[in-house]
C-alpha cells in the first residue's frame, strides 16, 4: 500500500499464521472439537492477485517543472482502480538498459487523480514501449469503469501458454447496447 513502510510480505501474517491463530482461538473458546463452528474466509487478494497482470504501453514522456521524469501510459485509474491504494509493480515488458530514475507514472485520463505510481524507479522508455503492471488479479476487473476510454479486452493464458480471449474490448455499441429511450421522450422527436 502507498502508506505502508515495509513490503507486504514482511508486514502481513502468512496464511499459516492466520490459520494457527484462528483455530487456536476457536479451540481455546471451549467449542467441542467434534462440533466446531464453520469458518468462512474471503481471501480474494491473497489467493488470486498474483494471477493477473496488465499489459500497457507508454503514450508520452516529459519532465515536470521540478525536473522529475514523468510518463503517461494507456491504462488509467479507470481500469486500475486499486492504484489509489497499492504500489503495483511497473516494469518494462522487454529488458531495457540505461539509468533508472524516479518517475511519476500517469494514466491517460487528463485528470490530476490519474496517478498509477507517484514515484517509482524506471529506465527511460519510448512512446509505444510495452510495460507490465502486476499484480492485478484481485478486484481490478470488477472495479474498473467505463470512463473517458473504453475498457480493454481480457485474455487468459493457460499453463501451456495457450491464449484465450475471455472478455472482449468495449465499443460504442457495447456501451450503448443496454440503454433504452423512454417512450415519453421518444415521442418528442
Order of alpha helices (4+ residues) and beta strands (2+ residues): alpha-alpha-alpha-beta-beta-beta-beta-beta-beta-alpha-beta-beta-alpha-alpha
